[in-house]
């Protein structure tokens, strides 16, 4: 058993050994150190910006006024200054035009421009508001029956005649998202694409031939990401917008979504040193990050929790700002941070070796580790369907690069042996591969 095949993605399937890639991302190794030409690099940590004292319902950056807007509990904040009340308790979609910010608190619409005021739908609106976005400084409001209202640039009230209806959507309206110079209307069973017309009397029209027989399960999974849109479809799979929606999830991710304990949500697209991430939060099943660079999924987690703490945020001017799902903390996703606001980050990768015929001896393993500080690598292993032992073998490694070695691991039992490598020390860590029964090469 020479090169040990460390995981290149997170994967859970019944009756098979779980592949863990937790709080790690993949990169091609150009240094020549890794025996499998792949580095597992740790994700950045979280540095606190402020604590708003109540669960964060959204964080948004208003470019025209250079304001950070945060909905915490029932209050809208500009920076750290309270600006007014926002009803509801769930995620509060926010979008800014050149003139104002539109906020949706459950079914209540608000307009913010130095102060918060109610933005009412026309009296004859057939259903409550479901989602908001903007195109060409028109504020867009999707109602649950598929009707779309727009707020004319510079206006503070919606004209009752300024609406259109998603014609191929007799089902429930779920989400509305701008993509470039068009917007997509997501229903429970169908998707329509609309475009700007340049006509002030009828500013938007359906794009001919651009409707898809694919629905959307959860509003807050629809995100702009890597120059496209991504969402959870009505079949529990994750889709990426294209000429025809493309599946980017695997069967294991779809199975986790199907088991979700509550509606799934996703962070806006995050870009880190060439890694473009779509982070999907699946209540009860964890948080899972899709990387456009490698087209693989990894698990993001927080110590002591099922999922990763952040659930809302934005990226602007190179800064990534993220908000907590359990309290009022707002963070920067910080490349220099070696922990999550004081909490350890557990980095984990596993590997399974199938044993065919007579099991060989497992005399040694060697793990290549690059680190910003001297740290400790933890290793444990199990055979077949056994559980991992409660203890780890701990191996000290020296920065900037070292090989962690362990001898006499015992003869494995069929049908396979699974290794788990982890690190919780406060250091930036890269796992550069693993070999068994021979020296590092």
ABEGO torsion letter per residue (X at the ends): XBBBBBBABBBBBBGBBBBBBBGBBBBBBAAGABAAGBBBBBBBBBBBABBAGBBBABBBBBAAAGBBBBBBEABBBBEABBAEBBBEABBBBBBBBAABBBBBBEABBBBBBGBBBBBBBBAABABBBABBBBBGGBBBBBBAAGBBBBBBBGBABBBAABBBBBAABABBBABBBBBEABBBBBBAABBBBBBBAGBAABABBBBBGABBBBBBABAAABBBBGGBBBBBBAAGBBBBBBABBBBABBAAAAAAAAABABBBBBBBBBBBGGBBBBBBBBBGAEBBBBBAAAGBBBBBBBBGBABBABABEBBBGGBBBBBBAABABBBBBBAABABBGGBBBBBBBBBBBBBBEBBBBBABBBBBBBBABBBBBBBBBBBEABBBBABBBBBBBBOABBBBBBBGAEBBBOABBBBBBBBABBBBBBBAEBBBGBBBX
